Amino acid sequence: MTDKVALSPREETESPPLEGFHNSKPDISRSRVIEGASYRDCSTVALMPTRTKDEVLHYKVMDAYRALMAPMNQAFYPIRLAGMEVADAYNSGLQQILASEELSAFRFVLTYESDNIPPPDGMIKLVETIYSGPWAGVGGLYWTKGEAGMPMIYGNPKDHDVNWRPQVPEPESVQECRGIAMGFTLWDMSIFKDERLGPPWFKTIQEHVPWRGSQSGTQDLEWCHRAGALGYRFAVDTRVRVGHVQFSATPTHPAGFVW
């Protein structure tokens, strides 16, 4: 004799109709599918640069990479870019993509850096978000490393002065900004086909101009600055919380610590 499986009060009093639970609530079920956007083209090429050609991914990063969910029945093509400066790596990856008849027809590019840990459903949520708004790129929320780390949500478009100050994260929201980092970010493929922006698309700024002084800047914000001037808009989905792995030990934190 087997034990009877206990049902919840709802299950005991409500049985689904013969047409099925979802068919019995067509408006709710239909809205959920539309919001999730998985019925649309979600084909994605993922670019991951690594610092050296023989770099082995940290196990926390590898576990997250293997657990990453892609929209069901959609094309997903990962490319590793090894042994290049990060801007050069992304430029090389994009050249490969756009030179391919098959890959250049994909809908999105996912940039995924080798020290980041996204949640398993991170890509699913970014797809949902990029289709729900006017976004050319949507990133997950992660912070710069260290105890004084700041959220990578740069510049509030509502401010009268153009600035790149980190915004205070708004929980469980889509937060528009002037600049996003590239650690776990979904981009509309069309932005890379805009000849006004590249090639090359990315450039790490480290220069001295006598009449202007010294300048330095990461490739992601330099890119967002130029693209934003052309009307492209960016956001961070704060539902997608991404860890940032420290590779080397410090006096206060071990290697593998996640910020």
Buried (B, 14 or more C-beta within 10 A) or exposed (E): EEEEEEEEEEEEEEEEEEEEEEEEEEEEBEEEEEEBBBEEBBBBBBBBBBBEEEBEBBEBBEEBBEEBEBBEEBBBBBBBBBEBEBBBBBBBBBBBBBEEEEBBEBBBBBBBBBBBBBBEBBBBBBBBBBBBEEBBBBBBBBBEBEEEEEBBBBBBEEEEEEEBBBBEBEEEEBBBBBBBBBBBBBBBBEBBEEEEBBEBBBBBBEEEEEEEEEEEBBBBBBBBBBBBEEEBBBBBBBBBBBBBBBBEEEEEBEEBBBB
